[in-house]
Amino acid sequence: MSAVSGAQAAEGTGIPTPKSSSSPAGGIPMGPLTAYPSVSYEVQRNSNIYLRAPSSGVTSDTIHNLKPAVRLEGKSGASEFGAGVGADFGRYGDSKDDNYDNYNAYASASLNPEARIRIKLKADYMDSHDPRGSTNDPSTATPSRSRQETLNGVFRFGAQGAQGNFELEAGSMSKKYYNNRATTFVNDREEMVLGGTFYWRV
């Protein structure tokens, strides 16, 4: 059984990816930006919240999800900008230890300073949880929580339709768990991305 009110939010924290060229009508003008708020509410009945084998005994529960979000979009000439924040609040009917509050925020920019140069930038922040039973980690009294930060940038040189273009990309991702550290420290991650691509029309 489920009920949804307001604009349907996207999967996860409910923050839609900014798509200025196809944004729906109904945004709220805020100076040079347009705001798109949304909210969804859902009631789920889960017959096995810990994903256990039937022989181990399963636990069922009712879960209430509330997902508010707002994204901002703006455009200046050929450049586009976006930002957003959202949350995912989950409340269990019986298993209160599994209640969670997840948060997400992002900012992005697609810059076109001149016809042959295009730059894309993106930053994401996420504070979220792993539902108990959803990983191979040992059982814990509460869900494991983590914070993840991602940065990415792409520089492209070459006119649209030119025979040759090249692209440079750089980025980083950091994910660290901040509870249940006796078991979750092995899941911490640090990644760096650096690459380049040359395009030649044939």
C-alpha positions in Angstrom: 0.0 0.0 0.0 1.4 3.4 -0.9 0.3 7.0 -1.1 2.1 9.8 -2.8 1.4 13.5 -2.5 3.0 16.4 -4.3 5.6 16.0 -7.1 7.2 12.6 -7.2 10.8 12.8 -6.1 13.6 10.8 -7.6 15.1 7.6 -6.2 17.3 7.8 -3.2 17.3 11.2 -1.5 14.7 12.6 -4.0 16.9 15.2 -5.6 16.3 15.4 -9.4 19.3 15.8 -11.7 19.2 19.3 -13.1 18.0 19.4 -16.7 17.4 23.0 -17.6 16.5 22.3 -21.2 13.6 20.0 -20.2 12.5 21.5 -16.9 8.7 21.2 -16.3 6.5 24.2 -16.0 5.5 25.4 -12.5 8.9 26.5 -11.2 9.1 29.4 -8.7 11.2 32.4 -10.1 13.8 33.6 -7.7 15.7 36.4 -9.4 18.0 34.7 -12.0 17.1 31.3 -10.7 14.0 29.1 -10.8 13.2 26.8 -7.9 11.5 23.4 -8.3 10.3 22.1 -4.9 8.9 18.5 -4.6 7.8 16.1 -1.9 6.7 12.5 -1.8 5.2 10.4 1.0 5.0 6.6 0.8 4.0 3.8 3.1 5.6 0.4 2.5 5.0 -3.1 4.0 8.3 -5.0 4.0 8.0 -8.7 4.8 11.7 -9.2 5.4 13.4 -5.9 6.5 16.8 -7.6 7.3 16.9 -9.7 4.1 17.4 -12.9 6.0 16.9 -16.5 4.8 13.5 -17.9 5.8 15.3 -20.5 8.0 16.8 -17.7 10.0 13.5 -16.1 10.9 12.3 -13.0 9.1 11.0 -9.7 10.5 8.3 -7.7 8.8 7.5 -4.1 9.4 5.7 -1.0 8.0 7.9 1.8 6.8 6.9 5.4 6.3 9.0 7.5 3.9 8.9 11.3 3.5 11.2 12.8 0.8 11.2 16.6 0.5 13.5 18.2 -2.1 14.2 21.5 -3.9 16.4 22.2 -6.9 17.5 25.5 -8.4 18.2 26.1 -12.0 19.6 29.1 -13.8 20.9 30.1 -17.2 23.3 32.8 -18.4 23.9 32.9 -22.1 25.1 29.4 -23.1 26.0 28.5 -19.5 23.7 26.6 -17.1 23.8 26.3 -13.4 22.0 24.0 -10.9 21.9 23.2 -7.2 19.7 21.2 -4.9 19.1 19.8 -1.5 16.9 16.9 -0.4 16.2 14.5 2.4 14.8 11.0 3.0 13.2 10.4 6.4 12.3 6.8 7.1 10.3 5.6 10.1 9.6 2.0 11.0 6.5 1.0 12.8 8.1 -1.5 15.2 11.9 -1.5 14.7 12.7 2.0 15.9 16.5 1.4 15.8 16.2 1.3 12.0 14.7 4.8 11.7 16.9 7.0 9.5 17.4 10.6 8.2 19.3 10.8 5.0 20.5 14.1 3.4 21.9 15.0 0.0 23.1 18.3 -1.7 24.7 19.1 -5.0 25.8 22.0 -7.2 26.6 21.9 -10.9 27.6 24.2 -13.7 27.9 23.8 -17.4 30.1 26.7 -18.7 30.6 27.8 -22.3 33.0 30.8 -22.1 33.5 30.6 -25.9 32.4 28.5 -28.8 35.4 26.1 -28.6 35.6 25.7 -24.8 33.1 23.9 -22.6 33.5 23.2 -18.9 31.3 21.0 -16.6 31.6 21.0 -12.8 29.8 18.9 -10.3 29.9 18.6 -6.5 27.8 16.2 -4.4 27.5 15.6 -0.7 25.5 12.7 0.8 24.9 11.6 4.4 23.2 8.2 4.2 22.8 4.8 5.8 23.1 1.1 4.8 19.9 -0.8 5.9 20.8 -3.6 8.2 21.2 -6.8 6.2 21.9 -5.0 2.9 25.7 -5.6 3.1 28.0 -8.4 4.0 29.2 -6.7 7.2 28.6 -8.4 10.5 25.2 -7.7 12.2 25.1 -4.4 14.2 22.6 -2.9 16.6 21.8 0.1 14.3 22.3 0.8 10.6 25.8 1.9 9.5 26.0 5.5 8.4 28.4 7.3 6.1 29.3 10.6 4.5 30.3 10.8 0.9 31.8 13.8 -1.0 32.3 13.8 -4.7 33.9 16.4 -7.0 34.2 16.2 -10.8 35.3 18.5 -13.5 35.5 18.1 -17.3 37.2 20.5 -19.7 36.5 20.1 -23.4 38.2 22.0 -26.3 36.9 22.0 -29.8 34.1 23.6 -31.7 30.8 21.8 -32.1 31.1 19.8 -35.3 34.8 20.2 -35.6 36.8 17.2 -36.8 38.9 17.0 -33.6 38.1 17.6 -29.9 39.9 16.7 -26.8 38.6 16.3 -23.2 40.3 16.4 -19.8 38.6 15.0 -16.7 39.6 15.2 -13.0 37.7 14.2 -9.9 37.7 12.7 -6.4 35.4 10.7 -4.2 35.6 10.3 -0.4 33.3 8.0 1.6 33.7 7.4 5.3 31.5 5.6 7.8 31.1 7.3 11.2 29.4 4.7 13.4 29.9 1.0 14.0 33.6 1.7 13.3 34.7 -1.7 14.6 33.3 -3.3 11.4 32.7 -0.4 8.9 36.2 1.0 8.8 37.1 -1.5 6.0 34.4 0.1 3.8 36.0 3.6 3.8 37.0 4.7 0.3 39.2 7.4 -1.3 39.3 7.6 -5.1 41.0 10.0 -7.5 40.1 10.2 -11.2 42.3 11.8 -13.9 42.0 11.2 -17.6 41.9 12.6 -21.1 40.2 11.7 -24.3 40.9 12.7 -27.9 38.0 12.7 -30.4 38.5 12.5 -34.2 35.6 12.5 -36.6 36.0 9.9 -39.3 
